[in-house]
Amino acid sequence: MPEISIQEFQDKFKFVAYVCPMVTLRSVPGMRERAPSVWELVVQAGCDPVTGKPRQVSRTFRGNLRDAKKARAELIVEVTKGRHTGSRATVEDLFADWIVELQRKGRSPNTVRRYELVYGATSSPRWEPSR
């Protein structure tokens, strides 16, 4: 096989480099396209009463721009009706609900009991301050 130089090889086969252009992602107020046909919908949900900082609710939506706008409008309605105000539940309430959910899913009683023991040991105060 005869040896040829790189330049001769390139001249003989004329490589054409094709670079695939990046997809340009669109942005609309309150929405941004994270990937083609994947949208992040963002709605302002008032201020946090404790910190005073503005709150936002965001959702991921898969579909075209027209449907994403409709989904954002529905999200605005939900926020306006107060469905995204946060929870007043305590940690104990959330833990109790979680334990009920674990039992419903059929977790082993030993697993549930161990979770309760660990939670009790780590969440309760270890000593009471003297008065």
N, C-alpha and C positions, 0 to 999 in steps of 0.2 A: 504494500500500500504506500503510495507516494505521500510524503509529508508536505503539507501546505501551511503557509503562515496564517495567522489569525486574520490578518487583513484580507488575504485572498479568500478565505472562507466566508468572511462577512460580505465581501463584494459578490461572491458567487451566489449566496443564498439570501441576501438582502432582508435581514430581519427588520420587521416593523414592530416597534413597541406600541402596544395599545394599553393605555392607562384608563381603567374604569373610573369615570368621574364619581365623586362622592355624591350621594343623594342629598339634595338640599332640603333641610328640615324646615317646616313652616312654624310660625309663631303667630298666634292671635291673642288679643288681650284675654287673660285668664286661662289660656290654653297654650301648650307647647307640644310639638310633635317630638317624642323621645326617640322614635324609630319610625320607619314607614308604616303608617296606619296604626300607630300606638301613640295615644295622646295622654298628657297629664292635664287634668282639669283642676283648676284652683279657684276657690271661692273665699272671699273674706267673710269671717264669721264673728265679727265684733271684736271686743277687747276682753282679755282675761281679767276677771274681777279681782284677782289676787295681785297679779304683777302689773296690770295695766297695759301689757303688750298686746299687739294685734294678733288675733288668731286666724288661722287659715284651715280650710278643709280641702284635701286633695284626693282625687281618685284617678285611677288609670283606666282608660277606655280604649278598646280595640275596634277600629272601624274607620270610615271615611270622615272627612271634615264636617259634612252636613250632619251626620249622626252624632258626631262629637259635640257639635254646638247644641243639639237637642238634649244630649245627656248633661251638658253643663247647665242648661236651663232648668232641668229637673233637679239637679244638685242645688241650684240657687233656691228653688222652691222649698226643698227640704231644709236648708239652712234658715230660710225665712220663717218656716213653721216651727223652728226651735228643735229640730231633731238631732242637732249636732252641738249641744251645749255642754257636753261632758257628763260626768257621773258624780253623784254625791255619795256613792257607795264607799264604805271604809275598806281597809285591807282585810279585816276579818270577814266582812260580807263577801268580798270577792273570793277569798280563800274557801269559805263555806260553799259557795256556788261551784267552785272548781272541784271540790271534793265530791259533791253530788254528781257532777258531770263525769268524773272518773268512775264512780260507782255505776252510773248508768251505762258507761261504755264497757263495763265488765272487768275493770282492773282488779287485780288480786287484792283481797282484803288486807294481806300483809303489806302490800305496797302502799295502800291508802293509809293504813295505820302508821307506817313509817313516815310518810309525808306529814301526818298530823303531829307525830312526835318531834320531828325536826322543826316544823313550823312553831310548835309550842316552845321549844327550847331556844329558838332564835328570835322570836318576836316579842316574848314577854320580858319585862325588865328583870334583871338579875338581882337587884337589891332595891329597897325602898329608901329614899333619902330620909334621914332623921329630921324630926321637926323640933 
